[in-house]
Amino acid sequence: MSFFLLIVSIWIRLSLNETPAFKRMKEEGKTSKAPLTESFGQWGNGKIVLLALLGLTAGQGVVWYTGQFYALFFLTAQLKVDATTAQLMIGASLLIGTPFFIVFGTLSDKIGRKPIIMAGCLLAALTFFPLFHALTDAANPDLAAAQAKNKVVVHADPAQCSFQGNPVAREIDFKDSCDIAKRFLAQSSVSYDNVDAPAGTPASITIGDKSITAPSANVVNQKFDADSAAKIAAFKKEAGGDLAAAGYPSKAKPIDFMSGQWWTIVGILWILVIFVTMVYGPIAAMLVELFPTRIRYTSMSLPYHIGNGWFGGLLPTTAFAIVASTGNMYNGLWYPIVIAAMTFIIGTLFIRETKDVDIYAHDH
């Protein structure tokens, strides 16, 4: 599908005329001979590129990815909502929210690009935590109740604990008691707090008023030996039973399309999409207006694609690593919150409003 969309996009691009300002500049022989050098090698222009990245597109990228992609991951992986149901709810929120790209784009023509983008970043940074907590309460109330009533705590010697977010780790790489305890909880999508235990102490999981000590394992010929495998299986069975007794659900209850619960979740997701439309609706116009005609195409490409492709694109991986490392399913939100807050501060202080810039001028 991507290949055919690429063909369509090339056809569209070849069918477009250059802008009047660029055509006039080309006719007069005033186009840049070295746009890369002029865009990034001269501090005056390079400074604008850097400010556009940190003060506009980085925040826009993480707000976008949180509202669409991370919200879906959170529903399915953390709240254990059925994948099809989660996708339909995300789709419904996007359908309802999409017209607001036009609303905020149009509004930015009247009141300015900057206040809308900055407001979107600030609102996201301030409300991501309460919104995702509300998502838990609405999508999996049993899980929310269990977390409030019976917190899960891992007591472990930090020296025994590996990084649970390691994407290339194998099952046998997690053989210390801390790793086995945390890996079980991570695979069960259970949030937990960490408490340091004395050196050499076996790790234990506390669920409410019950405590289970996790075993260590021996590896022989690239697999756990029989005794270790039996101990791990017994530990998982006991811990799983205690989690169930404490009210932790193995998955979210089915959510009926016609129920208030379904639409409450869609409403929360819609708010996240509204933040996306606020930061994204005006961004194209602002980037165009931010750079002079002779280096506009080159200059705006770098902050846009790094802001979205790197800051935004790395969000799911980074957020998962934070969750896996800390054990708290909400801690992954710190990544988009910090980036959105950074963009709000830098953008507010250093980015100029561009609404009234004449983009047909040769330079500005």
QUIMO-V337461 format. One line per field, one symbol per residue. ss: DSSP state (H for helix, E for strand, L for the rest). phi: phi as a letter, one per 40 degrees, with the letter a starting at -180 (. if undefined). A space follows every 10 residues. Layout:
ss: ???
phi: ???
This chain:
ss: LHHHHHHHHH HHHHHLLLLH HHHHHHHLLL LLLLHHHHHH HLHHHHHHHH HHHHHHHHHH HHHHHHHHHH HHHHHHHHLL LLHHHHHHHH HHHHHHHLHH HHHHHHHHHH HLHHHHHHHH HHHHHHHHHH HHHHHHHHHL HHHHHHHHHL LEEEEELHHH LLLLLLLLLL HHHLLLHHHH HHHHHHHLLL LLEEEELLLL LLLEEEELLE EEELLLLLEE LLEELHHHHH HHHHHHHHHH HHHHHLLLLL LLLLLLLLLH HHHHHHHHHH HHHHHHHHHH HLHHHHHHHH LLHHHHHHHH HHHHHHHHHH HHLLHHHHHH HHHHHHLLLL LLHHHHHHHH HHHHHHHHHH LLLLLLLLLL LLLL
phi: .cccccdccc cccccccccd ccccccccgb cccbcccccb cbddcccccc ccccbbcccd cccccccbcc cccccccccg cddccccccc cccccccddc dcdccccccc bhcdcccccc ccccccbdcc ccccccccca cccccccccb cbbbcacdcc cccccccbcb dccbbccccc ccccccccfb cabbbcbddg cccbbbbgbb bbccccbbbb fgaccdccdc cccccccccc ccccccgccc accdbcdccc cdcccccccc cccdddcccc dccccccccc bcdcbccccc ccccccdccc ccccddcccc ccccccgccc cccccccccc cdcdcccccb cccbdccccc ccaa
